């Protein structure tokens, strides 16, 4: 299970920007503060937090 969890995390890391774009959290050409760090396409904490809230399952 640990290896599977690491694989899922890696997939999300690689595709996080595309996922954020598809659910409307950022635009395709978004470069606003909080959306990426250093222009490398890394999502900022704000967008990451919003994604976590959106995809978190509630019981």
C-alpha angles and dihedrals in degrees: 000000000000092000091047091050090050091050092051091048091051092050091051091048091053095046102030095108093051091047092050089050093049094052091046100249093123136012123248091251097035116145098158119138111275093029098080139001122229093349092282097117094254110147117238126233094262095058092039090053092048090050091051091052092047096049100034112115117226121209 
